[in-house]
Amino acid sequence: MKKAIVYLNQFFGQIGGEEKAGFEPKIRAAQVGPAMQMAKTLHAEVTHTIICGDNCMGSNPDETCAKILSMLEGLEFDIFLAGPAFQAGRYTVACGLICKAVKEKFGVPVVTSMNVETPGVNMFRKDMYILQGANSAAKMRKDLSNMVTLANKLLDGEEIGPAEKEGYFPRGIRHQVWRDDAKPAYERMIDMLLKKVNGLPFVTEMPIPKIDRVPIAPAIKDLKQAKIALLNTGGIVPVNNPDRIQSASATRWGRYNIEGADGLEGGVFKTVHAGFDPAAADADPDVITPVDALRALERENFFGRLHNWFYTTVGTGTTESEAARMAKEIVPYLKEDCVDAVIMVST
């Protein structure tokens, strides 16, 4: 019988939550968590489950992938599955990284699943089959079923159909096929043209991907005269969270005054972010929103002055569309206050 190996993060691998995000990769000769459900219908025996913390993979991707690849040395497996990762940003990237590494080293097919709003899709869609997944684990059963269906076709040597039929993200690969209706290209082209000029719906055979290109802003001419604002997606808010910013999948943002403050004090500010261990940020919010460091640079006349307000939301699970909407709401405030540049702090 053919064999399969499954990759999971610390949460779905039943190790723990965010406090275990640094968990070093381990391989278990057993079916753990979602791997147990996959094994029920997969046309292969799930022999091992690899479990790795999201922060471990995110902080040291090359080293972590190398460790996992060494664990797989000598093992027999015909397919590698990761996830499903839903709308978890770090998890989707981790699934993509390890799937790509396994495919390149061992030459076996790989399958994963993630939501369209996650960074992993655009990073890895051309490298592997990524099923279009749900935005939460509430749809776990459906996402697992879709992964297994595609995996079984690969295991059985069946032909894999186009993306819209099979449910994976388009990979930019075109195949020549015989059409069932045998309709020549010139007739199809004229049909589409007539539909277009008459305002009727039609589907192009050559979709052009839309790329959201953000033009590079011009350099600041005189940094010593510039007003700098702090923005962050680390969820730093006053302790009462007055704007009720959600801890994940945020649709709200906040704007908080720091005029005259030399830093952000723990107990006065905190993080509401659910995507990392909050202990350090709660104790010293400046590790996420470095008011203290910028005040020091301001005193040294490194730049003009720090804006009196900082802006915050939560990044984990937040969709691109919601992030774009919030940005459009924030920008007018920055323009009104004549802010020259912003620092978007990474978490």
LUMKOL-121837 format. One record per atom (N, C-alpha, C): x, y, z; atom name. Coordinates in steps of 0.1 Angstrom, whole numbers, plus 5000, padded with zeros to 4 digits. Layout:
N
x:y:z:at
X:Y:Z:CA
...
This chain:
347
x:y:z:at
5008:4988:5000:N
5000:5000:5000:CA
5009:5013:5000:C
5004:5023:4993:N
5012:5035:4993:CA
5011:5042:5006:C
5021:5051:5008:N
5023:5058:5021:CA
5022:5073:5020:C
5018:5079:5031:N
5017:5094:5031:CA
5022:5099:5045:C
5027:5112:5044:N
5031:5118:5056:CA
5024:5132:5057:C
5020:5136:5069:N
5012:5148:5071:CA
5020:5158:5080:C
5019:5171:5076:N
5026:5181:5084:CA
5015:5190:5091:C
5016:5193:5104:N
5007:5201:5111:CA
5015:5211:5120:C
5008:5222:5124:N
5014:5231:5133:CA
5012:5227:5147:C
5016:5234:5157:N
5016:5230:5171:CA
5001:5229:5176:C
4992:5237:5171:N
4979:5237:5175:CA
4971:5224:5171:C
4972:5222:5157:N
4965:5210:5152:CA
4972:5197:5155:C
4985:5199:5158:N
4993:5187:5162:CA
4991:5184:5177:C
4982:5191:5184:N
4978:5188:5198:CA
4990:5190:5208:C
4999:5200:5205:N
5010:5203:5214:CA
5005:5215:5223:C
4999:5225:5217:N
4994:5236:5225:CA
4991:5248:5216:C
4988:5259:5223:N
4984:5271:5215:CA
4996:5280:5212:C
4994:5293:5213:N
5004:5303:5210:CA
5016:5301:5219:C
5014:5297:5231:N
5026:5295:5240:CA
5036:5285:5235:C
5031:5276:5226:N
5040:5266:5220:CA
5044:5268:5206:C
5042:5281:5201:N
5045:5284:5187:CA
5060:5282:5184:C
5069:5282:5194:N
5083:5280:5191:CA
5087:5265:5191:C
5077:5256:5192:N
5079:5242:5193:CA
5088:5237:5181:C
5099:5230:5184:N
5108:5225:5174:CA
5102:5213:5167:C
5105:5211:5154:N
5098:5200:5147:CA
5101:5186:5153:C
5090:5179:5153:N
5091:5165:5158:CA
5083:5156:5148:C
5088:5144:5146:N
5081:5134:5138:CA
5076:5123:5146:C
5063:5119:5144:N
5057:5109:5152:CA
5052:5098:5143:C
5055:5086:5146:N
5050:5074:5138:CA
5036:5071:5142:C
5027:5081:5139:N
5013:5079:5143:CA
5005:5090:5135:C
4992:5088:5135:N
4983:5097:5129:CA
4978:5107:5141:C
4980:5120:5139:N
4977:5129:5149:CA
4967:5140:5144:C
4957:5143:5151:N
4947:5154:5148:CA
4941:5151:5134:C
4942:5161:5125:N
4936:5160:5112:CA
4941:5148:5104:C
4953:5143:5107:N
4958:5132:5099:CA
4950:5119:5101:C
4943:5118:5113:N
4934:5107:5116:CA
4922:5107:5107:C
4917:5119:5104:N
4905:5120:5095:CA
4910:5117:5081:C
4921:5122:5077:N
4926:5120:5063:CA
4927:5105:5061:C
4933:5098:5071:N
4936:5084:5069:CA
4923:5075:5066:C
4912:5080:5069:N
4899:5072:5067:CA
4896:5070:5053:C
4900:5080:5044:N
4896:5079:5030:CA
4908:5080:5020:C
4919:5083:5025:N
4931:5085:5017:CA
4935:5071:5011:C
4939:5071:4999:N
4944:5059:4992:CA
4958:5056:4995:C
4962:5058:5008:N
4975:5056:5012:CA
4975:5055:5028:C
4985:5048:5033:N
4986:5047:5048:CA
4993:5059:5053:C
4987:5067:5062:N
4994:5078:5069:CA
5003:5072:5079:C
5016:5072:5077:N
5026:5065:5086:CA
5031:5074:5096:C
5033:5087:5093:N
5039:5097:5102:CA
5032:5110:5102:C
5033:5117:5113:N
5028:5131:5114:CA
5040:5140:5119:C
5043:5150:5111:N
5053:5160:5116:CA
5046:5172:5122:C
5051:5176:5133:N
5045:5187:5141:CA
5056:5198:5143:C
5052:5210:5140:N
5062:5221:5141:CA
5055:5234:5145:C
5061:5242:5154:N
5055:5254:5158:CA
5056:5265:5147:C
5046:5273:5146:N
5045:5283:5135:CA
5057:5293:5137:C
5060:5297:5149:N
5071:5307:5151:CA
5084:5300:5148:C
5086:5288:5151:N
5098:5281:5148:CA
5101:5281:5133:C
5091:5277:5125:N
5092:5278:5110:CA
5094:5292:5105:C
5086:5301:5111:N
5087:5315:5106:CA
5100:5322:5109:C
5106:5319:5121:N
5118:5326:5125:CA
5130:5320:5118:C
5130:5307:5116:N
5142:5300:5110:CA
5138:5290:5099:C
5132:5295:5088:N
5127:5286:5078:CA
5137:5277:5072:C
5149:5281:5069:N
5158:5273:5062:CA
5163:5262:5072:C
5166:5266:5084:N
5171:5256:5094:CA
5160:5246:5097:C
5148:5251:5099:N
5137:5242:5103:CA
5133:5232:5092:C
5133:5237:5079:N
5130:5228:5068:CA
5141:5218:5067:C
5153:5222:5069:N
5164:5212:5068:CA
5163:5201:5078:C
5158:5205:5090:N
5156:5195:5101:CA
5145:5185:5097:C
5135:5190:5091:N
5123:5181:5088:CA
5128:5172:5076:C
5135:5178:5066:N
5139:5170:5055:CA
5148:5158:5060:C
5157:5161:5070:N
5165:5151:5075:CA
5157:5140:5082:C
5146:5144:5089:N
5137:5134:5095:CA
5131:5125:5085:C
5129:5130:5073:N
5122:5122:5062:CA
5132:5113:5055:C
5145:5115:5057:N
5155:5107:5050:CA
5153:5092:5054:C
5152:5083:5044:N
5151:5069:5047:CA
5136:5064:5048:C
5127:5073:5049:N
5113:5069:5050:CA
5107:5068:5036:C
5098:5058:5035:N
5091:5056:5023:CA
5078:5064:5023:C
5075:5072:5013:N
5062:5079:5013:CA
5060:5084:4998:C
5047:5083:4994:N
5044:5086:4981:CA
5037:5100:4979:C
5033:5106:4990:N
5027:5119:4989:CA
5029:5126:5003:C
5029:5139:5002:N
5031:5147:5015:CA
5019:5157:5015:C
5013:5158:5027:N
5001:5167:5028:CA
5004:5176:5040:C
5000:5189:5039:N
5002:5199:5050:CA
4989:5206:5052:C
4986:5208:5065:N
4973:5215:5068:CA
4961:5207:5069:C
4949:5212:5066:N
4947:5226:5061:CA
4950:5237:5070:C
4953:5249:5064:N
4958:5260:5072:CA
4948:5271:5073:C
4937:5270:5066:N
4926:5280:5067:CA
4931:5294:5065:C
4929:5304:5074:N
4933:5318:5072:CA
4944:5322:5081:C
4952:5312:5086:N
4963:5315:5095:CA
4975:5319:5087:C
4979:5331:5088:N
4990:5336:5080:CA
5003:5328:5082:C
5008:5326:5094:N
5021:5319:5096:CA
5020:5305:5092:C
5008:5299:5095:N
5006:5284:5092:CA
5006:5282:5077:C
5000:5291:5070:N
4999:5289:5055:CA
5013:5290:5049:C
5021:5300:5054:N
5035:5301:5049:CA
5043:5289:5053:C
5041:5284:5065:N
5048:5272:5069:CA
5045:5260:5060:C
5032:5258:5057:N
5028:5247:5049:CA
5034:5248:5035:C
5034:5261:5030:N
5040:5263:5017:CA
5055:5260:5016:C
5062:5265:5027:N
5077:5263:5027:CA
5080:5248:5028:C
5074:5240:5037:N
5078:5226:5038:CA
5073:5218:5026:C
5062:5221:5020:N
5057:5214:5008:CA
5067:5216:4997:C
5071:5228:4995:N
5081:5231:4984:CA
5094:5224:4986:C
5099:5224:4999:N
5111:5218:5002:CA
5110:5203:5000:C
5099:5197:5004:N
5098:5182:5002:CA
5096:5178:4988:C
5089:5186:4980:N
5087:5183:4966:CA
5100:5184:4959:C
5108:5194:4962:N
5121:5196:4955:CA
5131:5185:4959:C
5131:5181:4971:N
5141:5171:4975:CA
5137:5157:4972:C
5125:5153:4974:N
5120:5139:4973:CA
5112:5136:4960:C
5108:5147:4953:N
5101:5145:4941:CA
5087:5138:4942:C
5081:5139:4954:N
5068:5134:4956:CA
5057:5145:4954:C
5045:5142:4950:N
5035:5152:4950:CA
5031:5157:4964:C
5028:5170:4965:N
5025:5176:4977:CA
5011:5184:4976:C
5003:5184:4987:N
4990:5190:4986:CA
4988:5198:4999:C
4983:5210:4998:N
4980:5217:5010:CA
4967:5225:5007:C
4962:5232:5017:N
4949:5240:5016:CA
4950:5253:5024:C
4946:5264:5019:N
4946:5276:5026:CA
4936:5286:5020:C
4933:5296:5028:N
4923:5306:5023:CA
4929:5316:5014:C
4921:5321:5005:N
4925:5330:4994:CA
4932:5343:5000:C
4928:5347:5012:N
4933:5359:5018:CA
4946:5358:5025:C
4952:5347:5025:N
4965:5345:5032:CA
4977:5347:5023:C
4988:5350:5029:N
5000:5353:5021:CA
5006:5340:5014:C
5003:5328:5020:N
5008:5316:5014:CA
5004:5313:5000:C
4992:5318:4996:N
4986:5315:4983:CA
4995:5321:4972:C
4997:5334:4973:N
5005:5340:4962:CA
5020:5336:4963:C
5024:5333:4975:N
5038:5329:4976:CA
5041:5315:4969:C
5031:5306:4970:N
5034:5292:4966:CA
5025:5286:4956:C
5015:5293:4951:N
5005:5287:4942:CA
5011:5281:4930:C
5022:5287:4925:N
5029:5281:4913:CA
5037:5269:4915:C
5040:5266:4928:N
5049:5255:4932:CA
5042:5242:4935:C
5029:5243:4938:N
5022:5231:4943:CA
5007:5233:4942:C
5000:5222:4944:N
4985:5222:4945:CA
4981:5228:4958:C
4974:5239:4958:N
4969:5245:4970:CA
4954:5246:4969:C
4946:5238:4976:N
4932:5238:4976:CA
4926:5251:4982:C
4915:5256:4976:N
4909:5268:4981:CA
4902:5265:4994:C
4908:5269:5005:N
4902:5266:5018:CA
4894:5276:5024:C
4887:5272:5035:N
4879:5281:5043:CA
4887:5291:5051:C
4880:5300:5058:N
4887:5310:5066:CA
4887:5306:5081:C
4882:5295:5084:N
4883:5290:5098:CA
4882:5275:5099:C
4886:5270:5111:N
4886:5256:5113:CA
4872:5250:5114:C
4862:5258:5114:N
4849:5253:5115:CA
4845:5245:5102:C
4853:5248:5091:N
4851:5240:5079:CA
4862:5230:5077:C
4867:5225:5088:N
4878:5215:5087:CA
4874:5203:5079:C
4862:5197:5081:N
4858:5185:5075:CA
4858:5187:5059:C
4853:5198:5055:N
4852:5200:5040:CA
4866:5202:5034:C
4874:5210:5041:N
4888:5212:5036:CA
4896:5199:5035:C
4894:5191:5045:N
4901:5178:5046:CA
4897:5170:5034:C
4884:5169:5032:N
4878:5161:5021:CA
4883:5166:5008:C
4884:5179:5006:N
4889:5184:4993:CA
4904:5180:4991:C
4911:5181:5002:N
4926:5177:5001:CA
4927:5162:4997:C
4919:5154:5004:N
4920:5139:5002:CA
4916:5136:4987:C
4905:5142:4983:N
4900:5140:4969:CA
4911:5142:4959:C
4918:5153:4960:N
4929:5156:4950:CA
4941:5147:4952:C
4944:5144:4965:N
4955:5136:4968:CA
4953:5122:4962:C
4940:5117:4963:N
4937:5103:4958:CA
4939:5103:4943:C
4936:5114:4936:N
4938:5114:4922:CA
4953:5113:4918:C
4961:5120:4926:N
4975:5120:4924:CA
4981:5106:4927:C
4976:5100:4938:N
4981:5087:4941:CA
4977:5076:4931:C
4965:5078:4925:N
4960:5068:4916:CA
4964:5071:4901:C
4972:5081:4900:N
4977:5084:4886:CA
4966:5090:4877:C
4955:5095:4883:N
4945:5101:4874:CA
4949:5115:4869:C
4943:5118:4858:N
4945:5132:4853:CA
4939:5142:4862:C
4947:5153:4864:N
4942:5164:4872:CA
4936:5174:4863:C
4924:5178:4865:N
4917:5187:4857:CA
4921:5202:4860:C
4914:5211:4853:N
4917:5225:4855:CA
4914:5230:4869:C
4920:5241:4873:N
4918:5246:4887:CA
4904:5248:4891:C
4896:5254:4882:N
4882:5257:4885:CA
4873:5244:4887:C
4878:5233:4881:N
4871:5221:4883:CA
4875:5213:4896:C
4888:5213:4898:N
4894:5206:4909:CA
4894:5214:4922:C
4893:5227:4922:N
4892:5235:4934:CA
4905:5240:4939:C
4916:5239:4931:N
4929:5245:4936:CA
4931:5258:4930:C
4940:5266:4935:N
4943:5279:4930:CA
4951:5277:4917:C
4947:5285:4906:N
4954:5284:4893:CA
4969:5286:4895:C
4977:5278:4888:N
4991:5278:4889:CA
4998:5284:4877:C
4991:5290:4868:N
4997:5296:4857:CA
5002:5287:4846:C
4997:5274:4847:N
5001:5264:4837:CA
4989:5262:4828:C
4992:5262:4815:N
4982:5260:4804:CA
4984:5246:4797:C
4973:5239:4795:N
4974:5226:4788:CA
4966:5226:4776:C
4970:5220:4765:N
4962:5218:4754:CA
4952:5206:4755:C
4940:5208:4753:N
4930:5198:4755:CA
4920:5198:4743:C
4914:5187:4740:N
4903:5187:4730:CA
4890:5191:4737:C
4883:5200:4731:N
4870:5205:4736:CA
4859:5195:4732:C
4850:5193:4742:N
4839:5184:4739:CA
4830:5189:4727:C
4829:5202:4726:N
4820:5207:4715:CA
4828:5209:4702:C
4841:5207:4702:N
4849:5208:4690:CA
4847:5222:4683:C
4844:5232:4691:N
4842:5245:4685:CA
4855:5252:4683:C
4858:5257:4670:N
4871:5263:4667:CA
4872:5276:4674:C
4885:5281:4675:N
4888:5293:4682:CA
4881:5305:4677:C
4881:5306:4663:N
4875:5319:4658:CA
4860:5320:4661:C
4853:5309:4662:N
4839:5310:4666:CA
4837:5314:4680:C
4846:5308:4689:N
4845:5311:4703:CA
4849:5326:4705:C
4859:5331:4697:N
4863:5345:4699:CA
4851:5354:4695:C
4845:5351:4684:N
4834:5360:4679:CA
4822:5359:4689:C
4819:5348:4695:N
4809:5347:4705:CA
4812:5356:4717:C
4824:5356:4721:N
4828:5364:4733:CA
4827:5379:4729:C
4832:5382:4717:N
4831:5396:4713:CA
4817:5401:4712:C
4808:5393:4707:N
4794:5397:4706:CA
4788:5399:4720:C
4791:5390:4729:N
4786:5391:4742:CA
4791:5403:4749:C
4804:5406:4747:N
4810:5418:4753:CA
4804:5431:4748:C
4802:5433:4735:N
4796:5445:4729:CA
4782:5447:4733:C
4775:5436:4736:N
4761:5436:4740:CA
4759:5436:4755:C
4770:5437:4762:N
4769:5438:4777:CA
4765:5425:4784:C
4767:5414:4777:N
4763:5401:4783:CA
4775:5394:4789:C
4773:5386:4799:N
4784:5379:4806:CA
4791:5369:4797:C
4805:5369:4799:N
4813:5359:4792:CA
4825:5356:4800:C
4831:5345:4797:N
4843:5340:4804:CA
4855:5340:4794:C
4865:5347:4797:N
4877:5347:4788:CA
4885:5334:4789:C
4891:5330:4779:N
4900:5318:4779:CA
4914:5322:4783:C
4917:5334:4784:N
4930:5339:4787:CA
4929:5349:4799:C
4926:5345:4811:N
4925:5355:4822:CA
4938:5361:4825:C
4938:5375:4827:N
4950:5382:4830:CA
4949:5385:4845:C
4959:5380:4853:N
4959:5382:4867:CA
4960:5397:4871:C
4952:5401:4881:N
4953:5415:4885:CA
4963:5415:4897:C
4973:5423:4895:N
4984:5425:4905:CA
4982:5439:4911:C
4981:5439:4924:N
4980:5451:4932:CA
4994:5457:4934:C
4997:5466:4925:N
5011:5472:4925:CA
5010:5486:4933:C
5017:5487:4943:N
5018:5500:4951:CA
5030:5507:4946:C
5028:5519:4941:N
5039:5527:4936:CA
5048:5531:4948:C
5061:5531:4945:N
5071:5535:4956:CA
5070:5550:4958:C
5069:5554:4970:N
5068:5568:4974:CA
5081:5575:4972:C
5081:5587:4968:N
5094:5595:4967:CA
5101:5596:4980:C
5114:5596:4979:N
5123:5597:4991:CA
5120:5610:4999:C
5121:5610:5012:N
5120:5622:5020:CA
5132:5631:5017:C
5130:5643:5013:N
5141:5652:5009:CA
5150:5656:5021:C
5143:5659:5032:N
5150:5663:5044:CA
5145:5656:5057:C
5151:5645:5061:N
5146:5638:5072:CA
5146:5646:5085:C
5155:5655:5086:N
5155:5663:5098:CA
5143:5673:5100:C
5136:5674:5089:N
5123:5682:5090:CA
5111:5674:5090:C
5112:5661:5089:N
5101:5652:5086:CA
5093:5649:5099:C
5080:5648:5097:N
5071:5643:5108:CA
5068:5629:5105:C
5071:5620:5115:N
5070:5606:5113:CA
5059:5600:5122:C
5050:5592:5116:N
5040:5585:5124:CA
5042:5570:5126:C
5038:5565:5136:N
5039:5551:5139:CA
5026:5544:5137:C
5026:5533:5129:N
5015:5524:5127:CA
5019:5510:5130:C
5009:5502:5135:N
5013:5488:5138:CA
5001:5479:5136:C
5004:5466:5133:N
4993:5456:5133:CA
4995:5446:5144:C
5002:5451:5155:N
5004:5443:5166:CA
4993:5444:5177:C
4983:5452:5175:N
4972:5453:5184:CA
4975:5460:5197:C
4984:5470:5197:N
4987:5478:5209:CA
4976:5488:5211:C
4969:5487:5222:N
4958:5496:5225:CA
4958:5500:5240:C
4951:5510:5244:N
4949:5513:5258:CA
4942:5501:5265:C
4945:5498:5277:N
4941:5486:5284:CA
4926:5483:5283:C
4918:5494:5282:N
4903:5491:5280:CA
4899:5489:5266:C
4908:5489:5257:N
4905:5487:5242:CA
4893:5495:5238:C
4893:5508:5239:N
4881:5516:5236:CA
4875:5514:5223:C
4882:5511:5213:N
4876:5509:5199:CA
4872:5495:5197:C
4874:5486:5207:N
4869:5472:5206:CA
4875:5465:5193:C
4888:5467:5192:N
4895:5460:5181:CA
4896:5445:5183:C
4892:5438:5173:N
4891:5423:5175:CA
4906:5417:5176:C
4907:5406:5183:N
4920:5400:5185:CA
4925:5392:5172:C
4916:5390:5163:N
4919:5383:5150:CA
4908:5387:5140:C
4912:5386:5127:N
4902:5390:5117:CA
4896:5404:5119:C
4905:5413:5122:N
4901:5427:5126:CA
4893:5434:5115:C
4883:5442:5119:N
4876:5451:5110:CA
4877:5465:5116:C
4884:5467:5127:N
4884:5480:5134:CA
4899:5484:5136:C
4901:5497:5137:N
4914:5502:5140:CA
4913:5513:5151:C
4924:5517:5157:N
4923:5528:5167:CA
4934:5538:5165:C
4932:5550:5170:N
4942:5561:5169:CA
4943:5567:5183:C
4956:5567:5189:N
4958:5570:5203:CA
4969:5580:5204:C
4967:5589:5214:N
4975:5601:5215:CA
4988:5597:5224:C
4999:5602:5219:N
5012:5599:5226:CA
5020:5613:5227:C
5013:5624:5226:N
5019:5637:5227:CA
5026:5638:5241:C
5039:5641:5240:N
5047:5642:5253:CA
5052:5629:5259:C
5047:5618:5254:N
5051:5605:5261:CA
5064:5601:5256:C
5073:5596:5265:N
5086:5591:5262:CA
5085:5576:5259:C
5074:5570:5260:N
5072:5555:5258:CA
5058:5551:5261:C
5056:5538:5258:N
5043:5532:5262:CA
5044:5524:5274:C
5036:5526:5284:N
5038:5519:5297:CA
5029:5507:5298:C
5035:5496:5302:N
5027:5484:5305:CA
5017:5487:5316:C
5005:5482:5315:N
4994:5485:5324:CA
4986:5496:5320:C
4991:5505:5311:N
4984:5516:5305:CA
4980:5512:5291:C
4990:5505:5284:N
4987:5499:5271:CA
4990:5484:5271:C
4984:5477:5262:N
4985:5463:5261:CA
4983:5459:5246:C
4985:5446:5243:N
4982:5441:5230:CA
4969:5432:5231:C
4961:5433:5221:N
4949:5424:5220:CA
4951:5414:5209:C
4963:5413:5203:N
4967:5404:5192:CA
4966:5390:5197:C
4959:5381:5190:N
4958:5367:5193:CA
4968:5358:5186:C
4977:5364:5178:N
4986:5356:5170:CA
5000:5354:5176:C
5003:5359:5188:N
5015:5357:5194:CA
5014:5358:5209:C
5024:5353:5216:N
5023:5353:5231:CA
5024:5368:5235:C
5014:5373:5243:N
5013:5387:5246:CA
5022:5392:5257:C
5028:5383:5264:N
5035:5386:5277:CA
5045:5398:5275:C
5054:5397:5265:N
5064:5407:5263:CA
5058:5420:5259:C
5048:5420:5251:N
5042:5432:5246:CA
5034:5439:5257:C
5027:5431:5265:N
5020:5436:5277:CA
5029:5443:5287:C
5040:5436:5289:N
5050:5442:5299:CA
5056:5454:5294:C
5059:5455:5281:N
5066:5467:5275:CA
5060:5469:5261:C
5049:5476:5259:N
5043:5478:5246:CA
5053:5485:5236:C
5064:5491:5240:N
5073:5496:5231:CA
5080:5486:5222:C
5079:5473:5226:N
5085:5463:5217:CA
5078:5461:5204:C
5065:5466:5204:N
5057:5465:5192:CA
5055:5479:5186:C
5053:5489:5194:N
5052:5503:5190:CA
5063:5511:5196:C
5075:5512:5190:N
5087:5517:5197:CA
5087:5532:5199:C
5078:5537:5207:N
5078:5552:5209:CA
5091:5556:5216:C
5096:5548:5225:N
5108:5551:5233:CA
5120:5553:5224:C
5122:5544:5214:N
5133:5545:5205:CA
5132:5557:5196:C
5120:5560:5191:N
5118:5571:5182:CA
5119:5585:5190:C
5116:5585:5202:N
5118:5597:5210:CA
5133:5600:5212:C
5141:5589:5214:N
5155:5591:5215:CA
5161:5596:5202:C
5156:5591:5191:N
5161:5596:5178:CA
5157:5610:5175:C
5144:5613:5180:N
5139:5627:5179:CA
5148:5637:5186:C
5152:5633:5199:N
5160:5642:5207:CA
5174:5644:5200:C
5179:5634:5193:N
5192:5634:5186:CA
5190:5642:5173:C
5179:5647:5170:N
5176:5654:5157:CA
5179:5645:5145:C
5176:5632:5147:N
5177:5623:5135:CA
5166:5626:5125:C
5154:5629:5130:N
5143:5633:5122:CA
5136:5645:5129:C
5127:5650:5122:N
5120:5662:5127:CA
5113:5660:5140:C
5101:5654:5139:N
5094:5651:5151:CA
5084:5639:5149:C
5081:5633:5161:N
5072:5622:5161:CA
5057:5627:5161:C
5049:5621:5153:N
5035:5625:5152:CA
5028:5622:5166:C
5019:5630:5169:N
5012:5629:5183:CA
5003:5617:5184:C
5000:5610:5173:N
4991:5599:5174:CA
4998:5586:5168:C
4995:5575:5174:N
4999:5563:5167:CA
4986:5555:5163:C
4987:5547:5153:N
4975:5540:5147:CA
4978:5525:5148:C
4967:5517:5151:N
4968:5503:5154:CA
4957:5495:5150:C
4959:5483:5146:N
4949:5472:5143:CA
4956:5459:5146:C
4949:5448:5143:N
4954:5435:5144:CA
4956:5428:5131:C
4967:5422:5128:N
4970:5417:5115:CA
4965:5403:5113:C
4966:5394:5123:N
4963:5380:5122:CA
4949:5377:5117:C
4948:5371:5106:N
4935:5367:5100:CA
4928:5378:5093:C
4933:5390:5094:N
4927:5402:5087:CA
4928:5401:5072:C
4917:5402:5065:N
4917:5401:5051:CA
4924:5413:5044:C
4928:5411:5032:N
4934:5422:5024:CA
4924:5433:5022:C
4912:5429:5019:N
4901:5439:5016:CA
4898:5447:5028:C
4898:5441:5040:N
4896:5449:5052:CA
4908:5458:5055:C
4920:5453:5053:N
4932:5460:5056:CA
4932:5473:5046:C
4928:5471:5034:N
4928:5482:5024:CA
4918:5492:5028:C
4906:5487:5033:N
4896:5497:5037:CA
4900:5505:5049:C
4907:5498:5059:N
4911:5506:5071:CA
4922:5516:5067:C
4931:5512:5058:N
4941:5521:5053:CA
4935:5534:5047:C
4925:5532:5039:N
4919:5543:5033:CA
4912:5552:5043:C
4908:5547:5054:N
4902:5555:5065:CA
4913:5562:5073:C
4924:5556:5074:N
4935:5562:5082:CA
4942:5573:5074:C
4945:5571:5062:N
4953:5581:5053:CA
4948:5595:5055:C
4935:5598:5054:N
4931:5612:5055:CA
4936:5619:5068:C
4936:5612:5079:N
4941:5617:5092:CA
4956:5621:5090:C
4964:5612:5084:N
4978:5614:5082:CA
4980:5627:5073:C
4972:5628:5063:N
4974:5639:5054:CA
4970:5652:5061:C
4959:5652:5068:N
4954:5664:5075:CA
4965:5669:5085:C
4972:5659:5091:N
4982:5663:5101:CA
4996:5665:5095:C
4997:5665:5081:N
5009:5668:5074:CA
5020:5658:5078:C
5017:5645:5079:N
5027:5635:5082:CA
5035:5632:5069:C
5048:5632:5070:N
5057:5630:5059:CA
5060:5615:5056:C
5060:5607:5066:N
5063:5593:5064:CA
5057:5585:5076:C
5055:5572:5074:N
5050:5564:5085:CA
5060:5552:5086:C
5060:5546:5098:N
5067:5534:5101:CA
5057:5524:5104:C
5056:5513:5096:N
5046:5502:5099:CA
5054:5491:5106:C
5052:5489:5118:N
5060:5480:5126:CA
5055:5466:5124:C
5065:5457:5121:N
5062:5443:5119:CA
5060:5436:5132:C
5051:5426:5132:N
5050:5417:5144:CA
5054:5403:5141:C
